[in-house]
Amino acid sequence: MEEEEDYDKFFERRRRSESQPSIYRSTQSNLNSGSQQTLYHSLRNTMYEDAISMETLNADDQDETSTLTTDETLLEGNYGMNGDAHSVPHSNTGSLFFKDEIRSIDFVIVWDEHDEEALSLRNIEYRKIFESNLELEGLHLEQEPPEPSGLRFTKVHAPREVLRRYAEILKLRLAMKELSFPPPSLQRINPIMREVNTCFRIFFSRFYVDQTIFPTMKHQYTAVYSRDKEYLFDLDAPDFFSSATHSRIVQFILDRTKFSEVNGDDFAFGIDRLISERAYVAAYPLHDGNLRSPDSIRCLLYTHWASLSKFLNHQPLDYIKEYFGVKIGLYFAWLGFYTHMLVPASVIGLLSFIYGCISLSSNLPSEDICHGNNSIDMCPLCDKICGYWNLRETCLHSRLTYLFDNPSTVFFAVFMSLWATLFLELWKKYSAEITHRWDLTGLDAQEEHPRPQYLARLSHIQKKSLNVITNTLEPTVPFWSMRLPATILSFSVVLLLIAVAMAAVIGVILYRMSILTTLSVYGESAITSNAILFTTATAACLNLCCIFLFNWLYVWLAEYLTEMELLRTQTEFDDSLTLKIYLLQFVNYYASIFYIAFFKGKFVGHPSTYNRLFRYRQEECGPGGCLTELCIQLSIIMIGKQAMNSFLEMMFPLFYKWLNTWKVRNNPDRQVKHEDTTSRKLPPWVRDYKLVEWGPRSLFPEYLEMVLQYGFVTIFVAAFPLAPFFALVNNVFEMRLDAKKLLTMYRRPVSQRVRDIGIWYRILDSVAKLSVITNGFIIAFTSNFIPKIVYQLSVSENGSLEGFLEYSLSKFNTSDFEEDMRPQDVRGRHVDVCRYPDFREGPGEDGKYQVTSTYWRILAARLAFVVVFENIVALVMILVRWCIPDMSPELRDRIRRETYITNEIIIQQEALRACGRGVDEPEVVRRLSYINENADRLNRVLRDSSMSNFDLEVHGSPATPGTTLRTGPAAL
């Protein structure tokens, strides 16, 4: 009874109080009257993309055998009605509309009536207030009858007035009215280059996007929408507000609508909070029909893009962007460009590996180890319990080393360093073209709306400051009480997690040492001879398992720490989160590889006095260095990571999709006779509910996987020339599997608008610069390239490597072993002198066991090589960056021309509007004549004149003799 009384009082208080449906309105109440209008119209949330979508809203159910007619002019740009109250009823009984078959379903929210938590008084109240506030915002809601599983679906539609209001708030760029202006194209290509490009296009035409299936989209001039300037826009066009714009605006409202009127609950807003409270279970826009509707974009992309048989074809990026939004479109554009750039790197890497295979038999050091006449006894691999062993047992190891440590490796390392720079520079140029084509050139991240969580956490802050970009008053984050403690905590936890990753590497090192010792003592001869290879492979697999285990912990902690930092916009939040997780993943994946490449075997000492850590000997490299172990570690982690990620990326969505399907088909109330859900046609909102939710950061693991792969391909490529080839093979299938996964396993994402790939580019640039250093040091200090060069130039009589094996091994008198470290398991063998890889004096020479002059000559050569290698590569990289502009001159001219034409369109529309406001007839004739004269002159300039004439025209000077000087739009 008390609960019912509280319930009634709650509703009575709600009816008496003035409703504030949106978090914006409660924020406005704290501001002065002069700033309220600005706040509401300037806050921007770029998490939701405003690119115009081509979603077909009249697709039939997947289970229906009938399909839509193909007369919908799909390829001509008419992608269905985005209806409002004044729309004409749709001709089909498509289920992507309300029951009146006029209003489109822009969003669906779902709750479960069989969930006890959802039926609590609190959540019932939350839903009523939330949906009431949605209607106050102007949205239309329509309830569906309950499903047999207990799921209750509420369909949401944004009418034209809501779209107009929020299009202005979000500053959406929408298509302007078309006037008689030519397309802004200017061809200044050399005739020879034009012929070469033509031949090139003909040769690769079968791999290009099929224009009959994906026609080139019509270029449209756009401007920021304003209700005061609606005469500039074609509001009567049926797809002026596309379905993607509908869903983005509805999502924007859902994320900021309040669901409680209890004072002090600053976080009582947003659909995400309601889902976490279990008042709802899901909220999503609908896919464009099903995978079998011939006139749906979803079916088109599934058939001609997501198919593995199309892996050689270019991607229809414009259509991907229209369906999924700019953010996902940019990811696939970057992934496709990266994959194409891997082709030359893979070819050079394969040639380097093939050269090693062909010249293997001519490598004298490995042949001396495998077929030498002398038996060389090597010093024990561990103290006391390990015995002496024969160098011939490392025959396989020495041959594998040469495959990746041959003269072509240096050329390949230089090539990959230049490739990394070329890739980034060409991507910047290609990205500028995409940015222009998708109308993102003028997107300013500073205009982005603050995150709702940010405003809620600072709602109690009284101090506010003016944002000079948006011209709004926003709460100021206290530095000493909030900002500084959060930063210190975040920094400290990141350092702790890095230390944990390093501890895992130390654990793997101890494992490797113990296994190597065990195999050397108790193993059979065949195992003992390959002990180094076996321990390296098993340790790499163990390290890979630790990496996957730590990854889950890292992501959760990074999200928590980033939320505490009170970052204003979603872009700042995503960039900070990305940097944290990548830093942790970088240490997690690369720490063991850095250890093998630059530290293992470098500070061992000699058998008489080994350098010890906690009384234990440090790990030693095998004969020929640690390059083979580095290659094995790198290949297992890289290939194993790619294989595991591909498996998990497909299995996890399948599992969650199965869970959602089970929820749809499950009927908890067995006493009630319901229609069998397996035998009836499911409406699209139920069908899409079975799919997996696409979260706001679902692209993050995709980018992270590719950027980590980029690190393997560039940072350590000198040790594993086949890395680009394996990356290419993985990416060819990854691209199509990601497409298939998005279209078949996930609910349709709300489109998001971004200008570029964000902080990922800076990470890629840092990795490329780091790769120059690491590859130089790997060749100089990890491989045997420099010792071989020194030997050939200063020691060898005939310039060959004959005798290099003897040259690279030092001698040690076994009587000089420390008594407590002397090997006990000699197996009946008596060895007076054992050998170890180093450049030290022998036991009977002056300065016993001290480094020789050869050691210093080789060290000087190593350092000189690093300096020369890095400076030459750096100079070439600077030259490449200078030669390749960030934006092509043709694109820059096109942007300037389009800006000019846009201004002309505005001027003409203003003049035409003035003509219709009662101006006398002579004045109307004069203005129309002036407009036509300007249009004709502009056509001549754009078609015939040079760039200098165009600049004269823009700045007010006539480009054509005999014309009258006029004032250009820039002056206006």
DABEL-V641913 format. One line per field, one symbol per residue. ss: DSSP state (2 for helix, 1 for strand, 0 for the rest). phi: phi as a letter, one per 20 degrees, with the letter a starting at -180 (. if undefined). psi: psi as a letter, one per 40 degrees, with the letter a starting at -180 (. if undefined). Layout:
ss = ???
phi = ???
psi = ???
This chain:
ss = 022222222222222200000122222200002222222222000000000000000000000000000000022200000000000000000000100000010011111100000000222222222222222200111110000000111111110222222222200011110000000000000022222222222220222000000000000001110022222210000000002222222222220011000000000010222222000001111000000000002222222200022200000022222222022222222222222222222222222222222202220222222220000011000000000011222222222222220022222222222222222222222222222220000000222001022222200000011110000111100022222222222222222222222222222222222222222222002222202222222222222222222222222222222222000012222222222222222222222222222200000011001101100110000000002222222222222222222222222222222222222220000000000000000002222220010000022222222222222222000000002222222222222222222222010100000000002222222222222222222222220022222222220000000002222011111222002220000000000011111001000000000010222222222222222222222222222222200000222222222222222222222222222000002222222222222222222222220022222222000000000000000000
phi = .ffffffffffffffffefcfdfffffffedfffdfffffedfccefdedffedfeecfeffeeeecffeeelgfdoednedfcfdfegffeefeecfffldefeebcdccdfeefffefgffffgfffffffffffofddbeegffgenfdddeccdfgfffffefffelfecfefecedfffcbeceggffffffffffffdffefffffecfffffcecbffbffdfffdefeffdfeffffgfffffffffceecbdffnefdebnffffffemfcdabaeefemcfdffddfffffffdcefffdfeefefffffffedofffffffffffffffffffffffffffffgfffeffeefgffffecffeedeefgebemeedfbefffegfffffffgdccgfffgffffffffffffffffgffffffgffemdfefdffeffffgfffffdfefefcceeffelcecfeffffecffgfffffffffffffffffffffffffffffffffffedfffffffdffffffffffffffffffffgfffffffffffffflefdffffffffffffffffgffedfffffffccfmecencgfcffdclmdfffdefgnnefffffffffffffffffffffffeffffffffffffffefcfeffeedffffddeeffffffffeefeffdffgfffgfffffgfffdfdffebfegffffffffgefffffffffedddfffffcdcebemffffffffffffffffffffffdeeeffgfffffeddffdmdefnffffededbeffefffedffeeelmedcecddbfadcfffddfmgmefeffgfffffffffffffgffffffffffffffdffbfgffffffffffffgfffffffffffffednfffgffffffffffffffffgfffedeeffffffffeoefedgneefceeffff
psi = ddddddddddddddddihhgdiddddddeeiiddedddddedhhheehieihifhhefiiideidiiiieeefdeeegfihgiaeeihiidifieeiidefdhihdihiiiheehdddeiddddddddddddddddeeihihiiiiideehhhhihhhiddddddddddefihihiihigiiighhhfhhdddddddddddddedeeihhdddgihihhihiihhhdefeeeigdehdfdhiddddddddddddeehieiehhegeegiiddddddeedieihiiiigaaeehdfidddddddedehdefeeiiigdddddddeiddddddddddddddddeddddddddddddddddedeehdddddddeidihhhiiieiiceiaiihddefdddddddddegidedddddddddddddddddddddddddddddefedehhdeeiiiiddddddedehdhiihhedefihiihhhdddddddddddddddddddddddddddddddddddddddddddeiidddddfdddddddddddddddddddddddddddddddddeefhdiddddddddddddddddddddedddddddedhedfdaiddgihihfeiiiiiiiheaeddddddddddddddddddddddddddddddddddddddehgdgeehhihheeeihhiddddddeiihhidfdeddddddddddddddddfddegeeddddddddddddddddddddddeiihihiihidaeaedddddddddddddddddddddddiedddddddddedhdeeaeheddddehiihheeeiideehhdgefeihhdhiiihigiiideiifheiiidddddddddddddddddddddddddddddddhidhidddddddddddddddddddddddddddefeiiddddddddddddddddddddddddiiddddddddeehhehieihhihiddd.
